[in-house]
Structure formats: C-alpha cells, structure tokens
Amino acid sequence: MPGGRLTQQERQQIALGLADDLAYAEIARRLDRPTSTISREVMRNGGPNAYRAELAHRATERRAHRRQAVPRGGEAPPQAHGRDPEAVREYEEAFTDVLIQAGTPKMMARVMACLYITDTGSLTAAELVQRLQVSPASISKAITFLEGQGLVRRERDERRRERYFVDDDVWYQATIASARVNAQIIATARQGVSILGPDTPAANRLENIARFMDFVSEGITRAAEQARAVLHTKPATPPDDPARART
C-alpha cells in the first residue's frame, strides 16, 4: 500500500469517485490507500459536496510551504504541555480551512485560528506577524475586520503594546451581531411589502422572507441567551469568612 502525500492525479480520482457517489472505502480500494486517508482528504477540503481536486492540491502545497517556513529568530517556539508541534500545526491548518469554508476570508481565518489555539487567547501584532509570516499591514487589516465583526477585541498591555484577544463569549457576541443584521433584513423586506402592495406576488415573497428570518433569528437569539446562561455560569465559591457564611 503506497504511502506519502496524495498526488494530483489521485486527487482527481477522488473527485471522480465522489461524483459517482462511491464510498470512501471504495475510492480508497481503487487508489490502494487507507480509507482514513481519503476521508481526511475530503473533509479537510470542503467535504464530499464541495471537494475539488485542483483546489485541494493547491491548499496542500500552501500548507507544506507554511510548514517549511522558519519563524524569525530561528527555531520554532517550543510547545507547552508536551504537545506535538507537528500535530498542533496540522490542527491549526485544519481549523483555518474550516473557518474559510464557513465564509471567513483567508487571512482573517488564519488570525482567528492562531489566537484560538493559544492558551492565553491573546497575541500582539508582532507575535502574529512572526507566527503567520505575513506583513504587519496584513495583520492590521485582519484585526480591523474581525474587530468589526465582534470576533476579537484589542487592549494595551503594560508595555503599551496592542494585544488582541478572543474571549469565551465571542461566539455569543457574534451571534447577537448576526441577529441585528437579520433584523435589518426583516425591516427592509417589510418596507418592500408596503411599497409593492400587500397583495402582489413580489410583496408576498418579501413577506415570506421576513417571516422566515424573524422566526429563525428569534430562535437563534433565544438559544444563544440560554447557552450563555448555562455554559458560562461559574460555580459559586464558598465564602472564606465563616461569619459571613452564616448570614
């Protein structure tokens, strides 16, 4: 059974197999590869419905190039907690790919993934430049975008450097921001109903959009509030003062 990286021709065979609705196991048998190799390749590059051989091959080459890049100052920083550096790099790349597939622009996705996998949840601009091997301008642009989406925040540390943070609350804030955008869509759709006339096909279409978005947005907002209350509640700590505990 061959090993090593998949070739471009093999990726084309994977794409053809997916188009023919073949199971991963059957594609793997035809290529004489482990089934796990095929499933990881497909899921890492858009899933069975979006897999494209050429795009997958280019993405792999980019990942290999980034892996070979040596950070400024010499060797890669040591990993805490006994982590495998190669496994961490591969995970960061996979996380980045998922964010890109979800619609996040590439550089913004790289910055987000880099911040998320740090134990502190924060990095300076210089640290992001070093880790991602990109220009300060690219980091600045990415942070401005992410901050506008409510996905990161910035503060100045004791050395007056800007430090960028991702919080546990970030997805709640992003969900609420999305709900506000939905509210604008709903209001605009209903404005169109009054302009186009309530009994016209166009107005009915817009009213259906408004009702759908209203229903979905309300449910998502309610779920976000409930999840925040349940998942982010910290257990109460017993008081240190025995006298206060009796009151």
C-alpha positions as CSV (number, residue, x, y, z in Angstrom):
1,M,0.0,0.0,0.0
2,P,1.6,3.3,-1.0
3,G,2.4,6.0,1.5
4,G,3.3,9.6,1.3
5,R,1.2,12.6,0.2
6,L,-1.6,12.2,-2.3
7,T,-0.7,13.1,-5.9
8,Q,-2.7,15.5,-8.0
9,Q,-3.8,12.5,-10.1
10,E,-5.0,10.7,-7.1
11,R,-7.0,13.8,-6.0
12,Q,-8.6,13.8,-9.4
13,Q,-9.6,10.2,-8.9
14,I,-11.1,11.1,-5.5
15,A,-13.1,13.8,-7.2
16,L,-14.4,11.4,-9.8
17,G,-15.3,8.8,-7.2
18,L,-17.2,11.4,-5.2
19,A,-19.1,12.5,-8.3
20,D,-20.1,8.8,-8.9
21,D,-21.3,8.6,-5.2
22,L,-18.7,6.0,-4.3
23,A,-18.0,5.3,-0.7
24,Y,-14.7,6.4,0.8
25,A,-13.7,2.7,1.3
26,E,-14.3,2.0,-2.5
27,I,-12.3,5.1,-3.5
28,A,-9.5,4.0,-1.1
29,R,-9.5,0.5,-2.5
30,R,-9.1,1.8,-6.1
31,L,-6.2,4.0,-5.1
32,D,-4.7,1.4,-2.7
33,R,-4.8,3.9,0.1
34,P,-6.2,3.7,3.7
35,T,-9.8,4.7,3.9
36,S,-8.9,7.2,6.7
37,T,-6.5,9.0,4.2
38,I,-9.4,9.5,1.8
39,S,-11.9,10.7,4.4
40,R,-9.4,13.1,6.0
41,E,-8.5,14.5,2.5
42,V,-12.2,15.1,1.6
43,M,-13.3,16.6,4.9
44,R,-10.2,18.8,5.0
45,N,-11.0,20.2,1.6
46,G,-14.7,21.1,1.6
47,G,-16.4,17.8,2.2
48,P,-18.0,15.4,-0.3
49,N,-20.2,18.0,-2.0
50,A,-17.6,20.7,-2.4
51,Y,-14.3,18.8,-3.0
52,R,-12.3,20.0,-5.9
53,A,-9.1,18.2,-6.9
54,E,-7.2,21.3,-8.1
55,L,-8.2,23.4,-5.1
56,A,-7.3,20.6,-2.7
57,H,-3.9,20.1,-4.3
58,R,-3.1,23.9,-4.1
59,A,-4.2,24.0,-0.5
60,T,-1.9,21.1,0.4
61,E,1.0,22.8,-1.3
62,R,0.3,26.0,0.6
63,R,0.2,24.1,3.9
64,A,3.5,22.4,3.1
65,H,5.1,25.8,2.3
66,R,3.9,27.3,5.5
67,R,5.2,24.3,7.4
68,Q,8.7,24.7,6.0
69,A,8.8,28.4,6.9
70,V,11.1,29.2,9.8
71,P,9.9,31.9,12.2
72,R,12.2,34.9,12.6
73,G,14.7,34.4,15.2
74,G,15.5,30.8,14.4
75,E,13.7,27.7,15.6
76,A,10.0,27.3,16.1
77,P,8.9,28.1,19.7
78,P,8.7,25.0,22.0
79,Q,5.2,23.7,22.6
80,A,3.8,23.8,26.2
81,H,2.2,20.8,28.0
82,G,4.2,18.3,25.9
83,R,2.2,19.0,22.8
84,D,3.4,17.6,19.4
85,P,4.4,20.6,17.4
86,E,3.6,19.0,14.1
87,A,0.1,17.9,15.3
88,V,-0.5,21.5,16.6
89,R,0.5,22.9,13.2
90,E,-1.8,20.5,11.3
91,Y,-4.6,21.2,13.7
92,E,-4.2,25.0,13.2
93,E,-4.3,24.5,9.4
94,A,-7.4,22.3,9.6
95,F,-9.1,24.8,11.9
96,T,-8.2,27.6,9.4
97,D,-9.6,25.6,6.5
98,V,-12.9,25.1,8.3
99,L,-13.2,28.8,9.0
100,I,-12.5,29.6,5.4
101,Q,-15.1,27.1,4.3
102,A,-17.6,28.8,6.6
103,G,-17.0,32.1,4.8
104,T,-14.3,33.8,6.7
105,P,-11.7,35.5,4.5
106,K,-8.4,33.6,4.4
107,M,-6.2,36.0,6.4
108,M,-8.9,36.6,9.0
109,A,-9.3,32.9,9.4
110,R,-5.6,32.4,9.9
111,V,-5.5,35.1,12.6
112,M,-8.6,33.7,14.3
113,A,-7.2,30.1,14.4
114,C,-3.8,31.4,15.6
115,L,-5.5,33.2,18.5
116,Y,-7.8,30.4,19.4
117,I,-5.1,27.8,19.9
118,T,-3.1,29.9,22.3
119,D,-3.6,29.2,26.0
120,T,-3.7,32.9,26.8
121,G,-6.2,33.6,24.0
122,S,-4.2,36.7,23.1
123,L,-1.2,37.8,21.0
124,T,0.4,41.0,19.9
125,A,0.7,42.2,16.3
126,A,4.4,41.3,16.3
127,E,3.7,37.8,17.6
128,L,1.0,37.3,14.9
129,V,3.4,38.5,12.2
130,Q,6.1,36.1,13.5
131,R,3.8,33.1,13.8
132,L,2.0,33.6,10.4
133,Q,5.0,35.0,8.5
134,V,2.9,37.9,7.0
135,S,3.3,41.6,6.9
136,P,2.1,43.9,9.7
137,A,-0.3,45.5,7.3
138,S,-2.0,42.1,6.7
139,I,-2.4,41.6,10.4
140,S,-3.8,45.1,10.9
141,K,-6.3,44.6,8.1
142,A,-7.4,41.2,9.5
143,I,-7.8,42.6,13.1
144,T,-9.8,45.5,11.9
145,F,-12.2,43.2,10.1
146,L,-12.5,40.7,13.0
147,E,-13.0,43.5,15.5
148,G,-15.8,45.0,13.4
149,Q,-17.5,41.5,13.5
150,G,-17.1,41.4,17.2
151,L,-14.8,38.4,17.0
152,V,-11.7,39.9,18.6
153,R,-11.0,42.8,21.0
154,R,-7.9,44.8,21.5
155,E,-6.3,46.2,24.6
156,R,-2.9,47.7,25.5
157,D,-0.7,45.7,27.8
158,E,1.7,47.0,30.5
159,R,4.3,47.8,27.8
160,R,1.7,49.8,25.8
161,R,1.6,47.3,23.0
162,E,-1.7,46.5,21.4
163,R,-2.8,43.0,22.3
164,Y,-5.6,41.1,20.6
165,F,-7.9,38.8,22.5
166,V,-10.5,36.2,21.8
167,D,-12.9,35.5,24.7
168,D,-15.1,32.6,25.6
169,D,-18.0,35.0,24.9
170,V,-17.0,35.7,21.4
171,W,-19.5,33.4,19.6
172,Y,-22.4,34.8,21.7
173,Q,-21.4,38.3,20.7
174,A,-21.1,37.3,17.0
175,T,-24.5,35.6,17.2
176,I,-26.2,38.7,18.6
177,A,-24.4,40.8,15.9
178,S,-25.8,38.5,13.3
179,A,-29.3,38.8,14.8
180,R,-29.1,42.6,14.4
181,V,-28.2,42.2,10.7
182,N,-31.2,39.8,10.4
183,A,-33.4,42.5,12.0
184,Q,-32.4,44.9,9.3
185,I,-33.2,42.4,6.6
186,I,-36.6,41.8,8.1
187,A,-37.4,45.5,8.4
188,T,-36.3,46.2,4.8
189,A,-38.3,43.3,3.5
190,R,-41.4,44.5,5.2
191,Q,-40.8,48.0,3.9
192,G,-40.8,46.5,0.4
193,V,-44.2,44.9,1.2
194,S,-45.8,48.3,1.9
195,I,-44.2,49.8,-1.3
196,L,-45.0,47.0,-3.7
197,G,-48.5,46.4,-2.3
198,P,-49.6,43.7,0.1
199,D,-51.5,41.6,-2.5
200,T,-48.8,41.3,-5.1
201,P,-46.5,38.3,-5.8
202,A,-43.4,40.4,-5.1
203,A,-44.8,41.6,-1.7
204,N,-45.8,38.1,-0.7
205,R,-42.3,36.9,-1.5
206,L,-40.8,39.6,0.7
207,E,-43.2,38.9,3.5
208,N,-42.3,35.2,3.4
209,I,-38.6,36.2,3.7
210,A,-39.4,38.5,6.6
211,R,-41.4,35.8,8.5
212,F,-38.8,33.2,7.9
213,M,-35.9,35.4,9.0
214,D,-37.9,36.6,12.0
215,F,-38.7,33.1,13.2
216,V,-35.1,31.8,12.7
217,S,-33.5,34.9,14.2
218,E,-35.7,34.8,17.3
219,G,-34.9,31.1,17.8
220,I,-31.2,31.6,17.4
221,T,-31.1,34.6,19.8
222,R,-33.1,32.7,22.4
223,A,-30.8,29.7,22.1
224,A,-27.7,31.9,22.4
225,E,-29.0,33.5,25.6
226,Q,-29.8,30.1,27.1
227,A,-26.4,28.7,26.1
228,R,-24.6,31.7,27.6
229,A,-26.5,31.4,30.8
230,V,-25.9,27.7,31.2
231,L,-22.4,27.2,29.7
232,H,-20.8,30.4,31.0
233,T,-22.1,30.2,34.6
234,K,-19.3,29.7,37.0
235,P,-19.9,27.6,40.1
236,A,-20.3,29.7,43.3
237,T,-17.2,29.7,45.5
238,P,-17.8,29.1,49.3
239,P,-17.1,32.3,51.3
240,D,-13.9,32.4,53.2
241,D,-15.4,34.2,56.2
242,P,-17.4,31.7,58.4
243,A,-19.3,34.5,60.0
244,R,-20.4,35.8,56.5
245,A,-21.3,32.2,55.6
246,R,-23.9,32.1,58.4
247,T,-25.6,35.3,57.3
